[in-house]
Amino acid sequence: MSSAFDVSQHMLALAEQRCTGLPQVTPKPSKVEHLTEEDDATDDAVVCVQTLLCAPDVTALIELLRVLK
């Protein structure tokens, strides 16, 4: 399973469009610092593009590690 997290509705719509036919990918609205408990150890990989550049502290990195299997 893979999740695509973003706060931008535009980016989530683009992810939904590009991942059509890939049921293992689930776009979800969320800030990376505030992922839900249901995402614990659910993802096989994390791809993070420019997200950590804007993160105010290490919370984002901790959350990304938490969702990995």
Secondary structure, DSSP 8 states (H G I E B T S, - for coil): -EEEEES-HHHHHHHHHHTTT-TTEEEEE--GGG--GGGTT-BS----SSHHHH-SSTHHHHHHHHHB-
